[in-house]
Amino acid sequence: MARYSQKPTQLTHLLTDLPLLQRQQTPDQLQRCNQLLTELLQHADHGCQVGRIKQGRAVILCQSAAWATRVKMQRDAILDNFRQKILPDLAGLDIEITPNSRIRRPEPEKPSPIPTLSHDAAERLEQLAASSSGQLRESLLKLAAKRRAKG
């Protein structure tokens, strides 16, 4: 009978290494981590981003040694904020310098466009207001009046 040279591996360690499970849990977490990192570094045009979360550690990619040094100086604050706001079981941070990679800059949030009503929709709102009463009637008439003022 053959002897095994390796000890059995815990099932949780095997499951955390599956790429499919990592992809399911991290896109939203990575986005939130990157937003928080931008807030903590207090610089809109920084050369850092959270690249991945693997085996309980977040990997921060930096474009230069200067940014890596700045992140290292703030490592404890970044780790504490990540634990409090996003990943309570985060074990630590790894910082890597990747000068040739393209680090995505955080995009400013665009305000959502204000929806506009068509002329027909404004007429229907007025018809609906005619058969309504009270606060609903007033709200429908205000909506229709805004369309009439624009168009």
Buried (B, 14 or more C-beta within 10 A) or exposed (E): EEEEEEEEEEEEEEEBEEEEEBEEEBEEBBEBBBBBBBEBBEEEEBBBBBBEBBEEEBBBBBBEEEBBEBBBEBBEEBBEBBEEEBBEEBEEBEBEBBEEBEBEEBEEEEEEEEEEBEEEEBBBBBEBBEEBEEEEBEEBBEBBEBBEEEE
